[in-house]
Amino acid sequence: MRHFISFEDFSRDEILEIIKLSKKIKAELKNDVKIPHLNGKVLAMIFEKSSTRTRVSFETGFYQLGGHPIFLSSRDIQLGRGEPIRDTAKVISSMSNMIMIRTFGHDRILELAKYSAVPVINGLTDLCHPAQILADYLTIIENGIENPIISYVGDGNNMANSLIMFSAIMGFEIRVATPIGYEPNNQIIQKAKNIAINSGAKIELFNSPVEAVKNSNVVITDTWISMGMEDEKEQRIKDFTGYIVDDNLMSLTSENSIFLHCLPAYRGYEVSESVIDGEKSKIYQEAENRLHAQKGLIVWLNNKI
């Protein structure tokens, strides 16, 4: 049995297996081929953070695979009233075939996985967002970019952390530009650099967005004010001055470059309206690919049980 918590637990070949499955299952859906890969199985979806794309993609995807998804808000289950995670894990995993959780502290998913008898999927934690990166990579491939040079501009948050680890394992070049004091997790950076020694990946950290995006073919950003950081909004807006992905920044990228954003996006802050609604933007293809990439992941995990 395997969990999907962070990329450091996966090899390059395993990631490519998941992507291959995702492409196959996406093609089946587009051709109206219905294969009940998970007929009669149940996915328990625990949401301690609200969501649009994560909920719709996992719920729709599991249903399309022939299974039954159950939405569990922390407001509706005993976990939200202080029940220990280990008790929740043991009970829910005795009644379902897979668990997805979208939560705050990364320690919560680690404990859930420790006591779960079924695969646990990371729908997002404050440290990592690997499910989003699978969708991003599927989008990159579909746009004809086989050897991405990825530039991430903005907050060194869970997106940046997962992009760094993913790129290290895959052997890609990743450049991350953040303001001083907003760098990605240092432990993840060190682990990724150790992996890069063998994979051939190139990992660079900048404080200059201009340096980070030169000649890159994939530019990614995320909101500066993540859920739970609302009280930091004014300070963060000041600190991130100059980090907007606009036409001037995109003009420094390669001719075939694309722009990605996991959404929700705040036009005029981390990205200009002209870029996110422009021809290089692939945000809606990326959002749809959450559905397909996660279906590939779910089937892959089910095959490992």
N, C-alpha and C positions, 0 to 999 in steps of 0.2 A: 504493500500500500504506500502511496506517495501523497504528500501534501504539496500545495502550491502557495508558498509563503513569501519566498524571495528568490531571485535568480541564482544566488550563490549555491543553491541546492541542485542546480541543473547544469548539464553539460551543453555544449554547442549543438551536438547531434540531437539531444532530446528537445531542445528548443525548435530545431528545424523539423523534427517529427511533428510537433504540435502545430507549427505553421503549415506543414504539408496537409495535415488533417483539416485544418481550418479552411484552406483553399478548396479542398475536396467537398467539404460539407457546405461551403458557400455556393459552390457550383451546383450541388444537388438542389439547394433551395431555389436558386435562380432558374433551374430547369424543371421546377415543380416535381422533383423526385423526393418522395417522403420515405425516409428510412428511420424506423423507431429504434435508434441506437440505445435508448434508455427506457424502453417500454416498462411502465409500472414502477419506475424508481422515483424517489422523492429527494428534492433539494430543499434543505432548510436554509433560508436567507435571513441572517441576523443583521439588522441595521441599527447601529448606535449613532451613525451619522446619516443625515438625509441624503438623498441622491435622485438624479433623473436618469442618466445614462446607465449607471450600474444596476439600478433596479430593473429598468425596462429590458436591458440586454440579457441579464441573467434569467429573468422571469420568462421572457419570450423565448430565449434560446433553449432553456430546459424543456419548456412545453413543446417546442418544435422537434426536440429530440425524442419525444414520446413520453417524457416524464411529467411529474407534478411538482411545481415549485410552491413553497409556503413562505409568505412574507411575515417576518417576525420583528416588529419594532421593539426597541428596548422599553418603550412606554407600555407595551402590551404583554411582555413576558417578565418573569420574576428576576431576570438578570438586571433589569432596570430598577429593581427594588432591593438590590444588594445580594442576591443569591450568588454563591461562589461560582466562578467560571467552571471549575472542575465538575461541579454538580450539573450545571447546564450542559456541559460537553458530554458527560456520560449519559444523561437522559435523552438529549436530542439525537445523539449518534446511535442510540438503541432503537430509534423509531424512524430514522431517515438513512439515505444512502450516501449523502454528501452534504457538507455544510459550507456556506459562503458567509463571510463576515466582513462588514464595513465598519471600522471602529477607530478609536483614537490611538492610545498607546500600543506600540508594537508588542509589548509584553502580553497583552490580552490575547492576541491571536496565537502567540507561542504557547500560552497555557491551554488555550482551547484545543490546539492540535495535540498537545501532550496527553490529554485525557480523552480525546475523541477516538472512537473505534472506526471512523470513516474518514475519507479524505476531507481536508479543510482547505478552502480557497481564500486567498487574500483579495477582498474586494476593494481594499484601501486601508492603510494605517498611516499614522503620522510619519512613519519612517519610509515606507515603500508603497509603490502603486504598480506592481508588475503586470497586472491584467491590462492596464492601459497601454503599456509598452508593447505587449503582443499585438494589440490593434494598430499601434503606430508602425510597427515593423511590417505588418501585412499591407498597410497603406503605402509604405515606402516601396516595397517590392512591386505592388500593383502600378506604381507610377514609373516603373522602369529603372529604378535606382538599385543596382546590385551591390555596390560598394559605397555605402553612405558615409559621408563626412558630416557628422551631426553637431550642430551648434545649439546649445541651450542657453537662453538669455533670461535672467530674472532671479527668482528666489531659489536658493539651494535646498529645496524641499523634497518631499517624497518622490516627485517626478524626476528631479535631478539625480537623486540617489539611485533610483531604479535604472535610469538611462546609463549611468556610469557603470553599474555592475553588468547590465546587459551588454553594453559595448565591449567591456573587458572580456567577457566570455566569448562573444562573437568575433572578436578581433577587429573591431571597427575603430575609427578615429572619432573621439568625442571631445568637444571643447565646451567648457562651462564658464559663463561669465556672470558673476554676481557682485553686488556691492560688498565692500569690506564688512565683515561681521555677519554675512548671510551665506557663507560658504556651505557646500553639502557636508554631510556627516563624515567626519574625519576617519572613523573606523572603516566605513564603506570605501572611502578613497584609497586607504592603505591596502585593503583586501583586493580591490580592483587592480591596483598597480602591481600587486604580486601575481595576480592571474594574467595580467597583460604581458608579463615576461615570457610566458609560454605561448599565449594566443597571438601575439604581435599587435595587440591593440595599442593605440596612442591616446593617452589621457592628459588633457591640458586644462588648467584652471586659470582664468583671467578675471580681472576687474574691469576690463574694457570690452564692451559688446562689439566694437569695431574690429578688434583683433580676433575675437572669437568667430565671427561670421565670414571672414575673408575666404572666398572661393569654396565655401561649404555648399552642400546640395540639399541639406535638410535643416530647417530652422524651427526650433520648438520653444515655446514659452508657456507660462502658466500664470494664474492670478497671483498677485503680490500679497493678497490678504486671504489666506485660506480659512476654512471653517474653524472657529474658535479663536481667531486672531482679530476679531472686529475692534477690540479696544486699542489695537496697535495701528489702526488704519491711517491716521494722520501722519504718524511718524514714518510709517513704511512708504507712504506716497512721497515724502520728502527724500527718504534714503534711496529710493529707486528712480529718482529723476535722472533721465538720460538712458534708461534701460528699456524704453518703449521700442518694440519692433515696428519700424515704420518703413516707408519707401526708401529713404536714404540708406537704412541698414540693409534692406533686402537687395539694393542695387550693388552691394559688395559681394553678393553670393554668386554661385555659378549660374549659367544661363538656364539650366534645367532644374533649378532648386524649387523646393516646395516648402510651404509653411504649415505647421501643425500646432494645434492647441487642444488640450483634453476637455476644455469647457467645464463650467461656464466661463465665458470671456467678458472682460470689461473694456469695451472699446474706448480708446483715449487714455488708458492707463498702460497695461502691459503690451498692447498692440493697437495700432491705428486702424481706423475703420477701412481705409483704402487697402491695407494689407489683408486683414481677415476676410474682407469681402471681395478681394481681388483674385486674379486668375491663378496665382501661385498657391492660394489657400486650398487645402484639401480637408478642412475641418469636418465637413459633413460626411465625406467618405470615411474618414477616420472614426467618427462617432458610430456610423453604421457597422464598421469593422469590429467594434466592441462585441457585437452580437456574434459575428462569425468566428473571431479569434477565441472567444470564450467557449463557444460550442466545441471547437477543436480541442481546447484544453480539457473540457469536461469529459469528452469521449476518451481522450488520452489517459486521464486519471482513472476513469472507469475500467479501462483495459489493464491497469496496473493493480487492481484490487485482487 
